[in-house]
Amino acid sequence: MSGEALNLVRSATIVWRHKILAGTIVGLGLVGNTAWTVAQPQVYTASALVVLSPPPASAAQTAAGQSPSVDVTTQTVVVTSEPVLSAAMRAADLRLSVTALRNLIQVSSAGPLTVSVSAQGDTARQAERTANAVTDSYIAYSTAASNPGGRQPAGLLQPATTAIAKPRTTRVYQAAGAGGLVGALIAVIVVLAIGRNDRRLRERDAIADSIGVPVLAAVRARCPRDAAGWAKLLGSYAPGATDAWLLGGALRHVGLLRESGRSGTGSIAVLSLSADRDALALGPQLAVYTAAQGIPAALLVGAGHDSTAMAALRAACRPAAARNPASLQLMVSDHEDVVRVPAQSVTVAVDVIDARAPQLAGTARADVTVLAVTAGAVTAEQLVRVAAAAAAAGRTIAGIFVANPEPRDQTTGRLPQLARSERHRMPTRMVGVATESGR
């Protein structure tokens, strides 16, 4: 997965797949920036206007018939120069550094010969005082004969008299928008970084290719949280039309159900990994579905890996009064127990194996062994370790049941990679072959 190139479609799929994480990051950015903005004191802004006049024409300009001009852009830079700001701090007793004062000042062109000087402050009086002090200092500096850049006539057009503050609602809206935008950017970066390095298998073809066995069925499944939930599943599970068709097809594929769908014998072991919770529900669902067809069936729950969900399932299967279809027998097996299963029935043995160090020695043997995995819950390495453990135990994995396939997955997993490549072989062009043509 980490080696795949990112494109727009795959990036959007990754973001949608991690939509909860992405939404949380966006929400944190929105709420955090809004809260920080609301906590800040109200900021007031006051503005003064300075009008500039062209300097007197020099003798050379008069002789050449040229008129002097004013560079407003240059004057906006002069307003925030150190001599102007230092003089303003001394005149108005502003206890700030030059850098701090420069951060409070914003100078812009308000017209062909007009400069706007705006200042911020915690109070209206402070903003007005700062704006007027900087404006007066600039006028004194620019009109002085000792001005290093040459005397620039300037006058006060409008002093700073009324400071205004941005409404709180506007500040909140702007802060929320900015925080949400930054949060969205961070969320996309984080989610794409996680998704690019995610090695879990999500497509059915990828799951089938990992160990070279087909996907027999892909149905919806949810693992109950406790024994009461398992008892409810065993008593009332009813798959939808699509899931029922897939489950029946899977049983017919492995030879446990005849084509008529009304009878069958044999056993199937459904193994899931300890790191994959929802896959555990596939075995019980298969047993309940079989019994619902009127076929005598037995659900055999093994000792399993140390799992809370497995313990709850075993507890739900122990009571004799557990609600379940009449043709479904519930049994619990321990390593030292010998459980007798009715001969004329379809037996579904469910067990959980350790995802890190799989061992099949303590699991029930059956005519057919299949794996149950959830899309996006296991990696190819984990499935390969299970397949190797099965081979070491003298067992063959006949297929895979997939729980909760992704809606965007268009693959089926019915054919492993080698079979697909042979089935869809591209035509080749014959070169250098002699042919005859009739005359």
Secondary structure as UniProt FT lines:
FT   TURN            2..3
FT   HELIX           8..17
FT   HELIX           19..39
FT   STRAND          44..52
FT   HELIX           59..64
FT   HELIX           72..79
FT   HELIX           82..92
FT   HELIX           98..104
FT   STRAND          105..111
FT   TURN            112..113
FT   STRAND          114..121
FT   HELIX           124..143
FT   TURN            145..146
FT   TURN            148..149
FT   STRAND          154..158
FT   STRAND          164..165
FT   HELIX           168..196
FT   HELIX           204..211
FT   STRAND          215..219
FT   HELIX           227..236
FT   HELIX           241..253
FT   TURN            254..255
FT   TURN            259..260
FT   STRAND          266..273
FT   TURN            274..275
FT   HELIX           278..281
FT   HELIX           282..292
FT   TURN            293..294
FT   STRAND          297..301
FT   HELIX           308..317
FT   TURN            320..321
FT   TURN            326..327
FT   STRAND          328..332
FT   TURN            335..336
FT   STRAND          346..353
FT   TURN            361..362
FT   STRAND          368..374
FT   TURN            375..377
FT   HELIX           380..392
FT   TURN            393..394
FT   STRAND          397..403
FT   TURN            407..408
FT   HELIX           417..423
//
